[in-house]
Amino acid sequence: MSRRPNFGGMGMGGMNMQQMMKQAKKLQAQMAEEQENITAQEFTGKSADDLVVATFTGDRKLKDIKIDKEAIDPDDPDMLQDLVIDAVNKGLAQIDKATQASLGKYTKGLM
């Protein structure tokens, strides 16, 4: 018969299951609070020369988009499309950056 190592009945480095669950709930509450803080913020992406400005909520919903009249050229709709795409992508990147800065400490080493 093999013998199991004795951890003093505590296991997991001296932390019992009840303590682990308490710690997990605390971390879960902290993460939820930080996510709520991000959701409450606004994030803005701007194209070159601020011709297009896209504003997002922290939960990645487009809240507003402003297009400068100089960006509207009937002979060059592709330019406006590129400006909109640029502003939207920059806004979403701001959300990703803030989310990683806030919640990344909880997921470090998990991926």
CNS distance restraints for C-alpha pairs under 8 A (distance, minus, plus):
assign (resid   7 and name CA) (resid  11 and name CA) 5.33 0.50 0.50
assign (resid   7 and name CA) (resid  13 and name CA) 7.77 0.50 0.50
assign (resid   7 and name CA) (resid  14 and name CA) 7.29 0.50 0.50
assign (resid   8 and name CA) (resid  14 and name CA) 7.80 0.50 0.50
assign (resid  10 and name CA) (resid  14 and name CA) 4.89 0.50 0.50
assign (resid  10 and name CA) (resid  15 and name CA) 5.70 0.50 0.50
assign (resid  10 and name CA) (resid  16 and name CA) 4.93 0.50 0.50
assign (resid  11 and name CA) (resid  15 and name CA) 6.26 0.50 0.50
assign (resid  11 and name CA) (resid  16 and name CA) 6.31 0.50 0.50
assign (resid  12 and name CA) (resid  16 and name CA) 7.05 0.50 0.50
assign (resid  15 and name CA) (resid  19 and name CA) 6.06 0.50 0.50
assign (resid  15 and name CA) (resid  20 and name CA) 6.48 0.50 0.50
assign (resid  16 and name CA) (resid  20 and name CA) 6.30 0.50 0.50
assign (resid  17 and name CA) (resid  21 and name CA) 6.18 0.50 0.50
assign (resid  18 and name CA) (resid  22 and name CA) 6.21 0.50 0.50
assign (resid  19 and name CA) (resid  23 and name CA) 6.13 0.50 0.50
assign (resid  20 and name CA) (resid  24 and name CA) 6.09 0.50 0.50
assign (resid  21 and name CA) (resid  25 and name CA) 6.16 0.50 0.50
assign (resid  22 and name CA) (resid  26 and name CA) 6.23 0.50 0.50
assign (resid  23 and name CA) (resid  27 and name CA) 6.25 0.50 0.50
assign (resid  24 and name CA) (resid  28 and name CA) 6.08 0.50 0.50
assign (resid  25 and name CA) (resid  29 and name CA) 6.14 0.50 0.50
assign (resid  26 and name CA) (resid  30 and name CA) 6.26 0.50 0.50
assign (resid  27 and name CA) (resid  31 and name CA) 6.12 0.50 0.50
assign (resid  28 and name CA) (resid  32 and name CA) 6.16 0.50 0.50
assign (resid  29 and name CA) (resid  33 and name CA) 6.18 0.50 0.50
assign (resid  30 and name CA) (resid  34 and name CA) 6.25 0.50 0.50
assign (resid  31 and name CA) (resid  35 and name CA) 6.09 0.50 0.50
assign (resid  31 and name CA) (resid 103 and name CA) 6.70 0.50 0.50
assign (resid  31 and name CA) (resid 106 and name CA) 7.70 0.50 0.50
assign (resid  32 and name CA) (resid  36 and name CA) 6.16 0.50 0.50
assign (resid  33 and name CA) (resid  37 and name CA) 6.30 0.50 0.50
assign (resid  34 and name CA) (resid  38 and name CA) 6.37 0.50 0.50
assign (resid  34 and name CA) (resid 102 and name CA) 6.65 0.50 0.50
assign (resid  34 and name CA) (resid 103 and name CA) 7.11 0.50 0.50
assign (resid  35 and name CA) (resid  39 and name CA) 6.17 0.50 0.50
assign (resid  35 and name CA) (resid  99 and name CA) 7.68 0.50 0.50
assign (resid  35 and name CA) (resid 103 and name CA) 7.64 0.50 0.50
assign (resid  36 and name CA) (resid  40 and name CA) 6.19 0.50 0.50
assign (resid  37 and name CA) (resid  41 and name CA) 6.64 0.50 0.50
assign (resid  38 and name CA) (resid  58 and name CA) 5.09 0.50 0.50
assign (resid  38 and name CA) (resid  59 and name CA) 7.52 0.50 0.50
assign (resid  38 and name CA) (resid  95 and name CA) 7.96 0.50 0.50
assign (resid  38 and name CA) (resid  98 and name CA) 7.31 0.50 0.50
assign (resid  38 and name CA) (resid  99 and name CA) 6.91 0.50 0.50
assign (resid  39 and name CA) (resid  57 and name CA) 6.17 0.50 0.50
assign (resid  39 and name CA) (resid  58 and name CA) 3.76 0.50 0.50
assign (resid  39 and name CA) (resid  59 and name CA) 5.02 0.50 0.50
assign (resid  40 and name CA) (resid  57 and name CA) 6.88 0.50 0.50
assign (resid  40 and name CA) (resid  58 and name CA) 6.09 0.50 0.50
assign (resid  41 and name CA) (resid  57 and name CA) 6.04 0.50 0.50
assign (resid  41 and name CA) (resid  58 and name CA) 5.40 0.50 0.50
assign (resid  42 and name CA) (resid  55 and name CA) 6.67 0.50 0.50
assign (resid  42 and name CA) (resid  56 and name CA) 5.60 0.50 0.50
assign (resid  42 and name CA) (resid  57 and name CA) 4.69 0.50 0.50
assign (resid  42 and name CA) (resid  58 and name CA) 5.92 0.50 0.50
assign (resid  43 and name CA) (resid  55 and name CA) 5.63 0.50 0.50
assign (resid  43 and name CA) (resid  56 and name CA) 5.11 0.50 0.50
assign (resid  43 and name CA) (resid  57 and name CA) 6.24 0.50 0.50
assign (resid  43 and name CA) (resid  58 and name CA) 6.80 0.50 0.50
assign (resid  43 and name CA) (resid  91 and name CA) 5.83 0.50 0.50
assign (resid  43 and name CA) (resid  92 and name CA) 7.77 0.50 0.50
assign (resid  43 and name CA) (resid  94 and name CA) 6.29 0.50 0.50
assign (resid  43 and name CA) (resid  95 and name CA) 6.41 0.50 0.50
assign (resid  44 and name CA) (resid  53 and name CA) 6.80 0.50 0.50
assign (resid  44 and name CA) (resid  54 and name CA) 5.62 0.50 0.50
assign (resid  44 and name CA) (resid  55 and name CA) 4.46 0.50 0.50
assign (resid  44 and name CA) (resid  56 and name CA) 6.28 0.50 0.50
assign (resid  44 and name CA) (resid  87 and name CA) 7.98 0.50 0.50
assign (resid  44 and name CA) (resid  90 and name CA) 7.53 0.50 0.50
assign (resid  44 and name CA) (resid  91 and name CA) 4.88 0.50 0.50
assign (resid  44 and name CA) (resid  94 and name CA) 7.36 0.50 0.50
assign (resid  45 and name CA) (resid  53 and name CA) 5.77 0.50 0.50
assign (resid  45 and name CA) (resid  54 and name CA) 5.19 0.50 0.50
assign (resid  45 and name CA) (resid  55 and name CA) 6.49 0.50 0.50
assign (resid  45 and name CA) (resid  86 and name CA) 7.80 0.50 0.50
assign (resid  45 and name CA) (resid  87 and name CA) 4.56 0.50 0.50
assign (resid  45 and name CA) (resid  88 and name CA) 5.89 0.50 0.50
assign (resid  45 and name CA) (resid  89 and name CA) 7.07 0.50 0.50
assign (resid  45 and name CA) (resid  90 and name CA) 4.54 0.50 0.50
assign (resid  45 and name CA) (resid  91 and name CA) 3.69 0.50 0.50
assign (resid  45 and name CA) (resid  92 and name CA) 7.42 0.50 0.50
assign (resid  45 and name CA) (resid  94 and name CA) 7.45 0.50 0.50
assign (resid  46 and name CA) (resid  50 and name CA) 5.26 0.50 0.50
assign (resid  46 and name CA) (resid  51 and name CA) 7.44 0.50 0.50
assign (resid  46 and name CA) (resid  52 and name CA) 5.87 0.50 0.50
assign (resid  46 and name CA) (resid  53 and name CA) 4.57 0.50 0.50
assign (resid  46 and name CA) (resid  54 and name CA) 6.46 0.50 0.50
assign (resid  46 and name CA) (resid  86 and name CA) 7.30 0.50 0.50
assign (resid  46 and name CA) (resid  87 and name CA) 4.47 0.50 0.50
assign (resid  46 and name CA) (resid  88 and name CA) 7.73 0.50 0.50
assign (resid  46 and name CA) (resid  90 and name CA) 6.70 0.50 0.50
assign (resid  46 and name CA) (resid  91 and name CA) 7.34 0.50 0.50
assign (resid  47 and name CA) (resid  51 and name CA) 6.00 0.50 0.50
assign (resid  47 and name CA) (resid  52 and name CA) 5.36 0.50 0.50
assign (resid  47 and name CA) (resid  53 and name CA) 6.55 0.50 0.50
assign (resid  47 and name CA) (resid  83 and name CA) 5.47 0.50 0.50
assign (resid  47 and name CA) (resid  84 and name CA) 7.15 0.50 0.50
assign (resid  47 and name CA) (resid  86 and name CA) 5.49 0.50 0.50
assign (resid  47 and name CA) (resid  87 and name CA) 4.61 0.50 0.50
assign (resid  47 and name CA) (resid  90 and name CA) 7.94 0.50 0.50
assign (resid  48 and name CA) (resid  52 and name CA) 7.79 0.50 0.50
assign (resid  48 and name CA) (resid  83 and name CA) 7.23 0.50 0.50
assign (resid  50 and name CA) (resid  68 and name CA) 7.90 0.50 0.50
assign (resid  51 and name CA) (resid  66 and name CA) 7.93 0.50 0.50
assign (resid  51 and name CA) (resid  67 and name CA) 5.90 0.50 0.50
assign (resid  51 and name CA) (resid  68 and name CA) 4.97 0.50 0.50
assign (resid  51 and name CA) (resid  69 and name CA) 7.99 0.50 0.50
assign (resid  51 and name CA) (resid  70 and name CA) 7.10 0.50 0.50
assign (resid  51 and name CA) (resid  71 and name CA) 5.81 0.50 0.50
assign (resid  51 and name CA) (resid  83 and name CA) 7.28 0.50 0.50
assign (resid  52 and name CA) (resid  65 and name CA) 7.09 0.50 0.50
assign (resid  52 and name CA) (resid  66 and name CA) 5.59 0.50 0.50
assign (resid  52 and name CA) (resid  67 and name CA) 4.61 0.50 0.50
assign (resid  52 and name CA) (resid  68 and name CA) 6.26 0.50 0.50
assign (resid  52 and name CA) (resid  71 and name CA) 7.54 0.50 0.50
assign (resid  52 and name CA) (resid  83 and name CA) 6.13 0.50 0.50
assign (resid  52 and name CA) (resid  84 and name CA) 6.01 0.50 0.50
assign (resid  52 and name CA) (resid  87 and name CA) 6.16 0.50 0.50
assign (resid  53 and name CA) (resid  65 and name CA) 5.62 0.50 0.50
assign (resid  53 and name CA) (resid  66 and name CA) 5.11 0.50 0.50
assign (resid  53 and name CA) (resid  67 and name CA) 6.67 0.50 0.50
assign (resid  53 and name CA) (resid  84 and name CA) 7.90 0.50 0.50
assign (resid  53 and name CA) (resid  87 and name CA) 5.88 0.50 0.50
assign (resid  53 and name CA) (resid  88 and name CA) 7.98 0.50 0.50
assign (resid  54 and name CA) (resid  62 and name CA) 7.16 0.50 0.50
assign (resid  54 and name CA) (resid  63 and name CA) 7.72 0.50 0.50
assign (resid  54 and name CA) (resid  64 and name CA) 5.87 0.50 0.50
assign (resid  54 and name CA) (resid  65 and name CA) 4.43 0.50 0.50
assign (resid  54 and name CA) (resid  66 and name CA) 6.51 0.50 0.50
assign (resid  54 and name CA) (resid  84 and name CA) 7.81 0.50 0.50
assign (resid  54 and name CA) (resid  87 and name CA) 5.68 0.50 0.50
assign (resid  54 and name CA) (resid  88 and name CA) 5.71 0.50 0.50
assign (resid  54 and name CA) (resid  91 and name CA) 6.51 0.50 0.50
assign (resid  55 and name CA) (resid  62 and name CA) 6.04 0.50 0.50
assign (resid  55 and name CA) (resid  63 and name CA) 5.48 0.50 0.50
assign (resid  55 and name CA) (resid  64 and name CA) 5.04 0.50 0.50
assign (resid  55 and name CA) (resid  65 and name CA) 6.19 0.50 0.50
assign (resid  55 and name CA) (resid  91 and name CA) 6.76 0.50 0.50
assign (resid  56 and name CA) (resid  60 and name CA) 5.87 0.50 0.50
assign (resid  56 and name CA) (resid  61 and name CA) 5.35 0.50 0.50
assign (resid  56 and name CA) (resid  62 and name CA) 4.46 0.50 0.50
assign (resid  56 and name CA) (resid  63 and name CA) 5.07 0.50 0.50
assign (resid  56 and name CA) (resid  64 and name CA) 7.00 0.50 0.50
assign (resid  56 and name CA) (resid  91 and name CA) 6.66 0.50 0.50
assign (resid  56 and name CA) (resid  92 and name CA) 7.59 0.50 0.50
assign (resid  57 and name CA) (resid  61 and name CA) 5.36 0.50 0.50
assign (resid  57 and name CA) (resid  62 and name CA) 6.62 0.50 0.50
assign (resid  57 and name CA) (resid  63 and name CA) 6.39 0.50 0.50
assign (resid  58 and name CA) (resid  95 and name CA) 6.18 0.50 0.50
assign (resid  60 and name CA) (resid  92 and name CA) 6.81 0.50 0.50
assign (resid  60 and name CA) (resid  95 and name CA) 7.23 0.50 0.50
assign (resid  67 and name CA) (resid  71 and name CA) 6.69 0.50 0.50
assign (resid  67 and name CA) (resid  72 and name CA) 7.89 0.50 0.50
assign (resid  68 and name CA) (resid  72 and name CA) 7.35 0.50 0.50
assign (resid  71 and name CA) (resid  79 and name CA) 7.60 0.50 0.50
assign (resid  71 and name CA) (resid  80 and name CA) 5.92 0.50 0.50
assign (resid  72 and name CA) (resid  76 and name CA) 7.97 0.50 0.50
assign (resid  72 and name CA) (resid  77 and name CA) 7.39 0.50 0.50
assign (resid  72 and name CA) (resid  80 and name CA) 6.38 0.50 0.50
assign (resid  73 and name CA) (resid  77 and name CA) 6.33 0.50 0.50
assign (resid  73 and name CA) (resid  79 and name CA) 7.98 0.50 0.50
assign (resid  73 and name CA) (resid  80 and name CA) 7.62 0.50 0.50
assign (resid  76 and name CA) (resid  80 and name CA) 7.39 0.50 0.50
assign (resid  77 and name CA) (resid  81 and name CA) 6.38 0.50 0.50
assign (resid  78 and name CA) (resid  82 and name CA) 6.14 0.50 0.50
assign (resid  79 and name CA) (resid  83 and name CA) 6.23 0.50 0.50
assign (resid  80 and name CA) (resid  84 and name CA) 6.17 0.50 0.50
assign (resid  81 and name CA) (resid  85 and name CA) 6.16 0.50 0.50
assign (resid  82 and name CA) (resid  86 and name CA) 6.05 0.50 0.50
assign (resid  83 and name CA) (resid  87 and name CA) 6.18 0.50 0.50
assign (resid  84 and name CA) (resid  88 and name CA) 6.08 0.50 0.50
assign (resid  85 and name CA) (resid  89 and name CA) 6.01 0.50 0.50
assign (resid  86 and name CA) (resid  90 and name CA) 6.15 0.50 0.50
assign (resid  87 and name CA) (resid  91 and name CA) 6.20 0.50 0.50
assign (resid  88 and name CA) (resid  92 and name CA) 6.25 0.50 0.50
assign (resid  89 and name CA) (resid  93 and name CA) 6.06 0.50 0.50
assign (resid  90 and name CA) (resid  94 and name CA) 6.28 0.50 0.50
assign (resid  91 and name CA) (resid  95 and name CA) 6.62 0.50 0.50
assign (resid  92 and name CA) (resid  96 and name CA) 6.30 0.50 0.50
assign (resid  93 and name CA) (resid  97 and name CA) 6.05 0.50 0.50
assign (resid  94 and name CA) (resid  98 and name CA) 6.19 0.50 0.50
assign (resid  95 and name CA) (resid  99 and name CA) 6.03 0.50 0.50
assign (resid  96 and name CA) (resid 100 and name CA) 6.05 0.50 0.50
assign (resid  97 and name CA) (resid 101 and name CA) 6.12 0.50 0.50
assign (resid  98 and name CA) (resid 102 and name CA) 6.07 0.50 0.50
assign (resid  99 and name CA) (resid 103 and name CA) 5.66 0.50 0.50
assign (resid  99 and name CA) (resid 104 and name CA) 7.17 0.50 0.50
assign (resid 100 and name CA) (resid 104 and name CA) 4.56 0.50 0.50
assign (resid 100 and name CA) (resid 105 and name CA) 7.98 0.50 0.50
assign (resid 101 and name CA) (resid 105 and name CA) 7.49 0.50 0.50
assign (resid 103 and name CA) (resid 107 and name CA) 6.98 0.50 0.50
assign (resid 104 and name CA) (resid 108 and name CA) 5.90 0.50 0.50
assign (resid 107 and name CA) (resid 111 and name CA) 7.28 0.50 0.50
